[in-house]
């Protein structure tokens, strides 16, 4: 079983602060995806990273895939209350039609 | 923006009853999935479906579960005889091509009593 460990589990910060959340595994993934999930809703895709060392930016969000493709990070600059939610990472084992393995998520709360 | 639509949004059923959860994936997507999320736990893979057949299934997807794409648009998950531990949010997802990133539906909250 391939596990994706996300840290921290919970994070509460003030509006305007920066934060980084992590997604780590002992296994190599062909690609890794980040999702955001609101209560009672399905996860919404934020980004897919496929190349070791890849960095992608989505407005104030910066995603990095580790060189060895075993880990990833999500950095949010100047967090806003609208960033509040559960951030999930999910990895694909290989490039075939294999299912995603999800982490348990980091629950972020941004206080105004 | 195209959506994955799931019905019903909530279903309450008695233990031992059959339930069918319905999904309409995005029309030009090729890969379809069912996942579930027990309250407070991680999203877990159930089954993937491609070219009108199951391509992979997890240990959770035992003989009580089945999937169908009866008419080329709907994608259903059937649980034949529900158990209390089947209570969860069930999410359908579709993918235009491998590892593109899933579009998830809003889920069906199944409560078995």
Interface residues (C-beta under 8 A of the other chain):
Chain A: X30 X31 X33 X35 X40 X41 X42 X43 X44 X45 X47 X48 X50 X88 X90 X92 X95 X96 X97 X98 X99 X100 X101 X102 X103 X104 X105
Chain B: X4 X31 X33 X35 X41 X42 X43 X44 X45 X48 X50 X55 X56 X58 X89 X91 X93 X98 X99 X100 X101 X102 X103 X104 X105 X106 X107 X109
